[in-house]
Amino acid sequence: MRPIYKIIISLIIILAFAGPVYFFFFRGGADTAEEQNMAAERLALVLNEPVFSPALSYDGGTIRFFDSAGKLFNLPLEEGAQKKEFPIPDIAGFREALWQPGGSSFIVRQNIEGHARYQFYDAEFRNLVDYPANLAKPKFVFGDSIVYEWSGEDGGRTLKVSNFISTEFRSVAELFRPDYRIAASPAKNEAVLYSENQFAPSKMFLVNLDTGSFRDLSVPLSVQGASFSPDGKYLLVARWGEQNQSLPAFYLQNLETLDIFVPDMFGNIEQTVWSEDGRELYIAGGRGIKKLDIVSNQILALYEFGEGEDFEPADLLLHPSRESLFFIDKKTGYLYRVRL
């Protein structure tokens, strides 16, 4: 064989071997690094200062939140955007705000000389309305109304419904005990009463706010929290068990059939958020974020917290597109976003 042919054959062999080697070590390595970067970019710090009572704007383009002094801010969700204060009247003793579903008004819980007091911010007129001192535990409910507990001069307690500023009200029912908590439906004129008392558990009741009728939902339970689905068909309950587990256990109840589904998931009600259509439930806690499909009862893991991501998620917000989920880390108060 001539020398020139030997050289050509050698070059062909070298190139045939070098191609896969180059792809494996260089192209393959680049893809792996890119995947790692993409995974790292799924979690992002949105605001590195304490955030209170956040809410997404209707279009999902802005987050509204309070600071510890009760100042209200808007933060556009654009790269490089800065927060901007939205002027509202001063709020004394601010503790938290409860946003009107789908609206811009909110209820404020205050601490005034050690007592819980409440105000209503009317977004239309941009003013604060003081609720009477007898009014406690107000919640927005279906039909541009609020439901709350009213303490009478005789020490009795009554469940009442009124307009937002509590000038037009009516009594619904007398309350059996002083430690009820209220969860209100955003889609029906209904509320659920429950108790957090672990030493004297209470049944849960579904209350028709038109008729005042009570419907038993459970045997006596100690409940950490409860929330209605947006369509009012389901109730998510976080209950304390009988074996002193460190976290409450979730269960889901169909309010029409009273059927119960237990998804073997644990956490606080503040670590959950519903999708707008009520078909999905997102839970952030433990080591990551999961999604429960209400129709199929299937659980899907969406994101796993990595090393150094030791969060205590709370105040979850789901972007309308469902592409992102926001949460506050209770350890720092900082606001984070996870791309789903």
GIZI-V633739 format. One record per residue. N is the residue number from 1. SS is DSSP state (~ for helix, > for strand, _ for the rest). NEAR is the number of other C-alpha atoms within 8 Angstrom. D_LAST is the distance of its C-alpha to the last C-alpha in Angstrom with 2 decimals. Layout:
# GIZI-V633739
{{N:SS:NEAR:D_LAST} {N:SS:NEAR:D_LAST}}
This chain:
# GIZI-V633739
{{1:_:4:62.46} {2:_:5:62.66} {3:~:6:60.89} {4:~:6:58.82} {5:~:8:57.37} {6:~:9:56.51} {7:~:8:54.58} {8:~:8:52.63} {9:~:8:51.76} {10:~:8:50.62} {11:~:8:48.33} {12:~:8:46.77} {13:~:8:46.13} {14:~:8:44.62} {15:~:8:42.27} {16:~:8:41.23} {17:~:8:40.35} {18:~:8:38.85} {19:~:8:36.27} {20:~:8:34.21} {21:~:8:34.75} {22:~:9:33.42} {23:~:9:30.33} {24:~:9:29.65} {25:~:8:30.21} {26:~:8:29.07} {27:~:9:26.74} {28:~:9:25.09} {29:~:9:24.82} {30:~:8:23.31} {31:~:8:20.55} {32:~:8:19.87} {33:~:8:19.84} {34:~:8:17.49} {35:~:8:14.96} {36:~:8:15.53} {37:~:8:15.14} {38:~:8:11.81} {39:~:8:10.61} {40:~:7:12.49} {41:~:7:11.13} {42:_:10:7.48} {43:>:10:9.40} {44:>:8:11.96} {45:>:9:14.97} {46:>:8:15.52} {47:>:8:18.96} {48:_:7:21.22} {49:_:8:23.55} {50:_:10:23.76} {51:_:14:21.95} {52:>:11:23.18} {53:>:10:22.12} {54:>:11:19.30} {55:>:9:18.55} {56:>:12:16.73} {57:_:9:19.17} {58:_:6:19.46} {59:_:7:17.93} {60:_:9:15.07} {61:_:10:16.85} {62:>:11:18.32} {63:>:13:17.94} {64:>:12:21.25} {65:>:12:22.34} {66:>:13:25.57} {67:_:11:27.17} {68:_:10:29.45} {69:_:8:32.42} {70:_:12:30.95} {71:_:13:30.47} {72:>:12:27.84} {73:>:12:25.65} {74:>:12:23.39} {75:>:11:20.77} {76:>:10:19.61} {77:_:8:16.08} {78:_:6:17.71} {79:_:4:18.37} {80:_:4:21.59} {81:_:8:21.93} {82:_:6:24.02} {83:_:8:24.24} {84:>:7:27.22} {85:>:8:29.23} {86:>:8:29.80} {87:_:6:33.35} {88:_:8:34.02} {89:_:6:37.04} {90:_:6:37.16} {91:_:8:35.78} {92:_:8:37.91} {93:_:9:36.47} {94:>:12:32.84} {95:>:10:30.63} {96:>:9:27.73} {97:>:10:27.00} {98:>:9:25.92} {99:>:10:24.58} {100:_:10:25.98} {101:_:6:23.37} {102:_:5:22.89} {103:_:6:25.51} {104:_:7:26.48} {105:_:11:29.09} {106:>:12:28.62} {107:>:13:30.62} {108:>:13:31.40} {109:>:12:32.39} {110:>:14:35.05} {111:>:12:37.13} {112:>:9:40.68} {113:_:4:43.20} {114:_:5:41.27} {115:>:7:40.77} {116:>:9:37.66} {117:>:11:38.19} {118:>:14:36.12} {119:>:12:35.99} {120:>:14:34.50} {121:>:12:33.34} {122:>:11:34.21} {123:_:9:32.05} {124:_:5:34.68} {125:_:5:37.60} {126:_:8:35.73} {127:>:9:37.74} {128:>:9:37.41} {129:>:9:39.26} {130:>:7:40.43} {131:_:11:40.15} {132:_:6:43.27} {133:_:7:43.38} {134:_:7:43.81} {135:>:12:40.37} {136:>:12:37.54} {137:>:8:33.97} {138:>:10:33.28} {139:>:11:30.24} {140:>:12:29.37} {141:>:16:30.12} {142:_:12:30.32} {143:_:5:32.99} {144:_:8:32.92} {145:>:11:34.30} {146:>:12:33.85} {147:>:13:34.86} {148:>:13:36.32} {149:>:12:38.91} {150:>:11:42.35} {151:>:11:44.82} {152:_:9:48.43} {153:_:5:51.48} {154:_:4:52.63} {155:_:6:49.53} {156:_:9:48.10} {157:>:13:44.51} {158:>:13:43.49} {159:>:13:40.26} {160:>:13:40.43} {161:>:13:38.62} {162:>:13:39.24} {163:_:11:38.17} {164:_:8:35.89} {165:_:9:38.89} {166:_:8:40.63} {167:_:6:43.83} {168:_:7:43.81} {169:>:9:43.13} {170:>:7:44.18} {171:>:8:44.30} {172:>:12:42.31} {173:>:8:43.52} {174:>:8:44.99} {175:_:9:42.71} {176:_:5:43.95} {177:_:6:42.69} {178:_:6:41.63} {179:_:7:38.29} {180:>:9:36.24} {181:>:9:32.72} {182:>:11:31.49} {183:>:11:28.31} {184:>:14:28.67} {185:_:14:27.47} {186:_:12:25.92} {187:_:9:27.28} {188:_:8:30.62} {189:_:11:33.53} {190:>:12:32.71} {191:>:13:31.93} {192:>:11:31.59} {193:>:12:33.76} {194:>:13:33.01} {195:>:15:34.26} {196:_:12:32.78} {197:_:10:36.23} {198:_:8:36.17} {199:_:4:39.99} {200:_:6:40.73} {201:_:11:37.83} {202:>:11:37.89} {203:_:12:37.05} {204:_:14:34.20} {205:>:12:35.51} {206:>:12:34.16} {207:>:12:36.35} {208:>:11:37.29} {209:_:11:37.76} {210:_:6:40.26} {211:_:6:42.59} {212:_:9:41.94} {213:_:7:41.69} {214:>:8:39.86} {215:>:7:38.13} {216:>:8:37.59} {217:_:9:34.04} {218:_:8:34.67} {219:_:7:37.23} {220:_:8:37.51} {221:>:13:34.27} {222:>:15:33.02} {223:>:13:29.73} {224:>:13:27.35} {225:>:10:25.65} {226:>:11:24.85} {227:>:10:22.85} {228:>:14:23.34} {229:_:12:20.87} {230:_:13:20.97} {231:_:10:23.46} {232:_:11:25.56} {233:_:10:25.79} {234:>:11:24.13} {235:>:13:24.50} {236:>:12:22.20} {237:>:14:24.50} {238:>:16:24.17} {239:>:13:27.63} {240:>:14:29.60} {241:_:9:31.13} {242:_:5:34.60} {243:_:4:33.96} {244:_:6:32.97} {245:_:8:29.39} {246:_:4:27.67} {247:_:8:24.90} {248:_:13:25.21} {249:>:12:24.19} {250:>:14:22.20} {251:>:12:23.76} {252:>:12:23.25} {253:>:12:26.38} {254:>:11:27.23} {255:_:9:29.56} {256:_:5:31.58} {257:_:5:32.41} {258:_:8:31.73} {259:_:7:30.12} {260:>:8:27.93} {261:>:8:24.98} {262:_:8:24.26} {263:_:9:20.88} {264:_:6:21.99} {265:_:7:19.45} {266:>:10:20.63} {267:_:13:19.96} {268:_:11:21.03} {269:~:11:20.47} {270:~:9:19.13} {271:~:13:16.10} {272:>:13:15.00} {273:>:11:13.92} {274:>:13:14.62} {275:_:12:13.23} {276:_:7:15.99} {277:_:8:17.61} {278:_:11:17.78} {279:_:10:16.61} {280:>:11:13.54} {281:>:13:13.50} {282:>:12:10.84} {283:>:12:12.56} {284:>:12:12.14} {285:>:12:15.19} {286:_:5:17.10} {287:_:7:15.22} {288:>:11:11.56} {289:>:12:9.18} {290:>:12:10.09} {291:>:12:10.28} {292:>:12:13.87} {293:>:11:15.08} {294:_:10:18.21} {295:_:5:20.12} {296:_:5:19.88} {297:_:9:19.42} {298:_:7:17.03} {299:>:9:14.58} {300:>:7:11.46} {301:>:9:10.15} {302:>:9:6.39} {303:>:8:7.27} {304:>:8:10.95} {305:_:8:12.74} {306:_:6:15.19} {307:_:5:18.76} {308:_:4:19.59} {309:_:6:16.45} {310:_:6:18.65} {311:_:8:17.17} {312:_:9:18.42} {313:>:13:15.62} {314:>:12:17.12} {315:>:11:17.04} {316:>:14:13.44} {317:>:11:12.48} {318:>:11:10.00} {319:_:11:10.09} {320:_:8:12.30} {321:_:5:10.28} {322:_:9:7.39} {323:_:8:5.21} {324:>:11:5.33} {325:>:13:7.03} {326:>:12:10.38} {327:>:12:12.93} {328:>:14:16.45} {329:>:13:17.75} {330:_:10:21.05} {331:_:6:22.80} {332:_:7:22.74} {333:_:11:21.62} {334:_:14:19.26} {335:>:15:16.16} {336:>:13:12.80} {337:>:13:9.41} {338:>:10:6.13} {339:>:8:3.78} {340:_:9:0.00}}
